[in-house]
Amino acid sequence: MNALAATNRNFRLASKLLGIDSKLAKSLLIPFREVKVECTIPKDDGSLATYVGFRIQHDNSRGPMKGGIRYHPQVETDEVNALAQLMTWKAAVANIPYGGAKGGIGCDPSELSVSELERLTRVFTQKIHDLIGIQIDVPAPDMGTGPQTMAWILDEYSKFHGHSPAIVTGKPIDLGGSLGRDAATGRGVLFATEALLNQHGKTISGQRFVIQGFGNVGSWAAKLISEKGGKVVAVSDITGAIKNSEGLNIPSLLKHSKEHRGVRGFQGGDPIDPSSILLQDCDVLIPAALGGVINRENANEIKAKFVVEAANHPTDPEADEILKNKGVVILPDILANSGGVTVSYFEWVQNIQGFMWDEEKVNKELKTYMTKGFKDVKEMCKTHDCDLRMGAFTLAVNRVARATLLRGWEA
């Protein structure tokens, strides 16, 4: 089941639990707007190249839409639709005043020079500047983009609308980016995991963790978990996987990964087959890479007692059922990895106020939001006698449905 089908399935189950009528449910699923634009730029060699840019805006009942811009050669419309919809539910679970959006350009950024990427970003911004806005749709970085991309969008948008730092989040600090944004998703994973373990009478300290994915989210999660006394026994990334039953030295591994562009070859652990990373013996498994990695083929072999979904949609619905029957507790992605969008919200607030926070305040507020989010989800679990995933979806869908009805938008 692909990401869109799985997200729609969870939405339908949540709507049924909430007793939402079919007309309202249908209107909540339909995107607010889908846009495709042609972006033609001169390349460095003087030739012209044309790319297709797009933006899917899912829902704006609770506030401006929010979501990443990705640069990737194979842009799958269903996946982008699912991610836009997922952003709506994620913002609602975190109780921040946003709806969901997603977009990007079908290109391979590794094949473009910096000047070509800048020209492409500026042309794309010219085509969509009247469809985005501080109170309309606020983009952020995603796959293949980063702070520099956001800086170009900010500058190009400001040519049309005046200086507008709040038009994007994930910007460089010097242009109004928030302190703590780089670590936000990984730190949010830590806070969500703490809340989950505390509810089961446990703490981070002494628990054994396996982390699949050692990019921004996975590496920050590993660093922060190890600082709290957690034992990270295995990690993997695109280069390979390593294991140390006594616990990996995370500061040394971070240094090695930065110097060698991956975990492969790290001397403080034994190399293992990357495909076995999810099946390693541990207390907490954190998939922080791709979607669909936990499926019916491997779910029965997973030994973890808790799965914390730092990636988007890492667990297929069939695997969900298998793990639930085994007694494995899954903390769903729309809560577990919402730290990123939450600190993006803080950045937007700081830009609108023109008053920047110190990092301590950012992290303190993030902990408050993540802990409150978990508590709200648990309340829905009690009300509807369901697991954490359905608790999160019922919470999110209920908040969006209530906003839609209050605004008089029902079909």
Beta strands, then each sheet from edge to edge (+ up, - down):
strand 1: 33-42
strand 2: 48-57
strand 3: 65-72
strand 4: 99-106
strand 5: 137-141
strand 6: 208-212
strand 7: 231-237
strand 8: 240-243
strand 9: 270-272
strand 10: 284-287
strand 11: 306-308
strand 12: 329-331
sheet 1: 1+ 2- 4+ 3+ 5+
sheet 2: 9+ 8- 7+ 6+ 10+ 11+ 12+
end
